[in-house]
Amino acid sequence: MIKIAATTLGETGGDTVSMTLHWGYLASTALFLSILAVLVVMQTAAKRFHPFLYWATIIASTTAGTTMADFADRSLGIGYAGGSSILFACVIFTLCLWYWSQGSISVDTVNTPKVEAFYWAAITFSQTLGTALGDWTADSTGLGYEGGAIVFAAGLAVLAALYYRTTVSRVLLFWAAFILTRPLGATVGDFFDKPVSQGGLHLSRPIASAVIAVFIVACLLIFPQRAGRHPAGRLASDAV
């Protein structure tokens, strides 16, 4: 739930800077990538799990993903299909390189700076891919923002059913779910702030972003946030 809200905030927040404040896609991308780089360094250097730092980094990646996808799709003129194809290739290449280097792409293995670098690179590319997929589905297929949101929500429901009812690889399901939450957030975010003539509610982007941010903070305070057990510690306890 927090991840979906974070991706929605990434959409409205990215559009606030690039469109409402008229920074443009290139300058907005440079801004959010700089913020993301600082947060990734802080996250990697942290000795323990900090929920607000972790989710701030997730939000920075999804906001940077919004402006990067928009820059590729619109400013570079490669379109939604071209942008989605390139970004999908980037996600697959990153995951394959991670697997070739470490022998696994499970988040349980994220316990060194090198593996964390793979983790955040895969996340950022997946967030950017999700934005392009969301825009492509909403704008090019005729489904609109509501229809696109329903499609991606249904996809997540299918993944949940596979998780609880089958033995399909949990690693595969994790990354599939992680990618699908982004276009869901993109379509919901666009539904909030796009003009009524384009199928949106035409809400204020800054206000929508602030409301979503407050919701995320409330969730972090209400729901338990704790780190997973370190793989080395789990193996040691299992041996005992």
C-alpha positions in Angstrom: 0.0 0.0 0.0 2.8 2.4 0.8 4.6 1.5 -2.4 1.5 2.3 -4.5 1.1 5.6 -2.7 4.8 6.3 -3.2 4.6 5.7 -6.9 1.5 7.9 -7.1 3.4 10.7 -5.3 6.2 10.2 -7.8 3.9 10.9 -10.6 2.2 14.0 -9.1 5.5 15.2 -7.6 7.4 14.8 -10.9 4.6 16.6 -12.8 4.5 19.4 -10.3 8.1 20.3 -10.9 8.3 19.6 -14.6 4.9 21.0 -15.6 3.4 23.1 -12.9 6.7 24.9 -12.0 7.8 24.8 -15.7 11.2 23.3 -15.0 10.9 21.0 -18.0 11.7 17.3 -18.1 15.5 17.6 -18.5 16.0 20.0 -15.6 13.5 18.0 -13.4 15.3 14.8 -14.2 18.7 16.3 -13.2 17.2 17.6 -9.9 15.6 14.3 -8.9 18.5 12.1 -10.0 20.8 14.3 -7.8 18.4 13.8 -4.9 18.3 10.1 -5.6 22.0 9.8 -5.7 22.4 11.5 -2.3 19.7 9.3 -0.7 21.2 6.1 -2.2 24.6 7.0 -0.7 23.0 7.6 2.7 20.9 4.4 2.4 23.9 2.3 1.5 26.1 3.9 4.3 23.4 3.4 6.9 24.3 0.7 9.5 20.7 -0.1 10.3 17.2 0.1 8.7 15.7 3.6 8.8 12.1 3.5 7.4 11.9 7.2 6.5 15.2 7.1 4.7 14.4 3.9 2.8 11.0 5.2 1.7 12.4 8.7 0.8 14.8 6.8 -1.5 11.9 4.9 -3.0 10.0 8.1 -3.6 13.1 9.8 -5.1 13.5 6.9 -7.5 9.9 6.9 -8.6 9.9 10.7 -9.0 13.1 10.6 -11.1 11.5 7.7 -13.0 8.5 9.9 -13.9 10.6 12.8 -15.3 13.0 10.4 -17.1 10.2 8.5 -18.8 8.5 11.7 -19.8 11.8 13.1 -21.2 12.4 10.0 -23.2 8.8 9.6 -24.5 8.1 13.3 -25.2 11.3 15.4 -25.5 13.3 12.7 -27.3 10.3 11.8 -29.4 10.7 8.0 -29.2 7.1 7.6 -28.0 5.6 5.3 -25.3 6.3 2.1 -27.2 9.9 3.0 -27.9 10.5 4.3 -24.4 8.9 1.2 -22.8 10.9 -1.2 -24.9 14.2 0.5 -24.1 13.4 0.7 -20.4 12.3 -2.9 -20.3 15.6 -3.9 -21.9 17.4 -1.8 -19.2 15.5 -3.6 -16.4 16.3 -7.1 -17.8 20.0 -6.2 -18.5 20.4 -4.9 -14.9 18.8 -8.0 -13.4 20.8 -10.3 -15.6 24.0 -8.5 -14.7 23.1 -8.7 -11.1 22.4 -12.4 -11.4 25.6 -13.0 -13.3 27.6 -11.2 -10.7 26.0 -12.5 -7.5 24.1 -15.7 -8.6 20.8 -14.3 -7.3 18.5 -11.3 -7.7 16.7 -11.9 -4.4 16.3 -8.9 -2.1 17.5 -11.2 0.7 21.0 -11.0 -0.8 21.1 -7.2 -0.5 23.8 -7.0 2.2 26.8 -5.3 0.6 27.3 -1.9 -1.2 27.8 -3.7 -4.5 24.6 -5.6 -4.3 22.7 -2.6 -3.0 24.0 -0.7 -6.1 22.4 -3.4 -8.3 19.2 -3.2 -6.2 18.7 0.6 -6.6 19.7 0.5 -10.3 17.0 -2.2 -10.9 14.5 -0.2 -8.9 15.1 3.1 -10.7 14.8 1.4 -14.1 11.7 -0.4 -13.1 10.1 2.8 -11.8 10.9 4.5 -15.1 9.6 1.6 -17.1 6.4 1.6 -15.0 5.8 5.3 -15.8 6.2 4.7 -19.5 3.9 1.6 -19.4 1.2 3.6 -17.4 1.2 6.4 -19.9 1.2 4.0 -22.9 -1.7 2.1 -21.5 -3.8 5.2 -20.6 -3.0 7.3 -23.6 -2.4 4.9 -26.5 -4.8 2.0 -25.9 -8.0 4.0 -25.3 -8.4 2.7 -21.7 -7.9 6.0 -20.1 -6.5 6.5 -16.6 -9.3 4.7 -14.8 -9.1 1.7 -17.2 -5.4 1.6 -17.0 -5.5 1.6 -13.2 -8.0 -1.3 -13.2 -5.8 -3.3 -15.6 -2.7 -2.9 -13.4 -4.6 -3.5 -10.2 -6.0 -6.7 -11.7 -2.4 -7.7 -12.6 -1.3 -7.2 -9.0 -4.3 -9.3 -7.8 -3.2 -12.1 -10.1 0.3 -11.9 -8.7 -1.1 -12.1 -5.2 -3.1 -15.2 -6.1 0.0 -16.8 -7.6 1.9 -16.0 -4.4 -0.8 -17.6 -2.1 -1.9 -20.4 -4.3 1.2 -21.6 -6.3 4.9 -22.2 -5.8 6.0 -19.8 -8.5 9.3 -18.2 -7.8 8.9 -15.6 -5.1 11.8 -13.6 -6.6 10.0 -13.5 -9.9 6.8 -12.5 -8.3 8.5 -9.7 -6.2 10.0 -8.0 -9.2 6.8 -8.4 -11.3 4.8 -6.8 -8.4 7.4 -4.1 -7.9 7.2 -3.1 -11.6 3.4 -3.3 -11.8 2.9 -1.0 -8.8 4.6 1.8 -10.8 2.2 2.0 -13.7 -0.7 1.7 -11.3 0.6 4.7 -9.4 1.2 6.5 -12.7 -2.3 6.1 -13.9 -3.8 7.0 -10.5 -1.6 10.1 -10.3 -2.5 11.2 -13.8 -6.2 10.6 -13.0 -5.8 13.0 -10.1 -4.1 15.9 -11.9 -4.9 15.7 -15.7 -7.6 18.0 -17.1 -11.2 16.8 -17.1 -11.1 16.9 -20.9 -8.4 14.2 -20.9 -10.2 12.0 -18.4 -8.7 13.4 -15.2 -10.0 15.2 -12.1 -7.8 18.3 -12.7 -6.8 18.5 -9.0 -3.9 20.7 -8.0 -0.7 18.8 -8.4 1.1 20.3 -5.4 -2.0 19.8 -3.1 -2.4 16.2 -4.4 1.3 15.5 -3.7 1.0 17.0 -0.2 -2.0 14.8 0.6 -0.3 11.7 -0.6 2.9 12.5 1.3 0.9 12.9 4.5 -0.8 9.6 3.9 2.6 7.9 3.4 4.0 9.4 6.7 0.8 8.3 8.5 1.3 4.7 7.2 4.9 4.7 8.3 3.9 5.8 11.8 0.9 3.4 12.0 2.2 0.2 10.4 5.3 -1.6 11.9 8.4 -1.0 9.9 11.2 -3.4 10.6 14.2 -4.7 8.7 14.3 -8.3 7.4 16.7 -10.7 9.0 20.2 -10.5 7.6 21.0 -13.6 5.4 24.1 -14.3 7.4 22.3 -14.1 10.7 19.5 -16.3 9.4 22.0 -19.0 8.3 23.7 -18.9 11.7 20.4 -19.2 13.6 19.4 -22.1 11.3 22.7 -23.9 12.0 22.1 -23.6 15.7 
